[in-house]
Amino acid sequence: MPQKPAWLRPHGTPWTSGDERVVFESGWLRVTDQTATAPTGKPARYGLVRFKNLAIAILPIHEDGTVTLVGQHRFPLGDYSWELPEGGSPLDEDPLEGARRELAEETGLAAAEWREILRTELSNSVTDERMIGYLALGLSEASGSHRADDTEALALARVPFREALDAAMAGYLPDMLTVAMLLRGYHMAQEGSLPGALAHAMLG
């Protein structure tokens, strides 16, 4: 979309923040309890999760139209999750550098071509977390030594793009970043935003 439509504009009065109290803090996030005034003018009390990293998601597409997925146990829901390579990039870091690092650490891959393809806000009613998604092409084995976080026991699967997309649409890949990035990749392939041979391999 070359130009933002006229209807994409704010209406009314924004929220205003009042006193803030930190109730929990870790290396990843800060949870605050604060007073605020709502757009309606009414006073409100707000619990807010502020993240110290930008969420990064990578869609690594191989020349044959397959994608590399990462499998791991996730603590909050106690489930096993297959996802695209993902991670956090400190707010003062170039997010592309964070994407390169996460791809290498989680999959052992490097990419010759990178494209930013998506920006989203995650659960924006209670957190300030944002995501940047990258397409990674021209994949090869990463040089040097790379290892995942000490808490991560990762598995890898290289699967056809369309199979991964269908699994996400069936609810088998419920991670939101993965769903959004696979749909974005499908949209790009359909709209002619990818090389024809690659799009054909992805959709075939």
Buried (B, 14 or more C-beta within 10 A) or exposed (E): EEEEEEEEEEEEEEEEEEEBEEEEEEEEBBBBBBBBBEEEEEEEEBEBBBBBBBBBBBBBBBEEBBBBBBEBBEEEEEEEBBBBBBBBBEEEBEBBEBBBBBBBBBBBBBBEEBBEBBEBEBEEEEBBBBBBBBBBBEBEEBEEEBEBEEEEEBEBEEBBBBEBBEBBEEEEBEBBBBBBBBBBBBEBBEEEBBEEEBBEBBBE
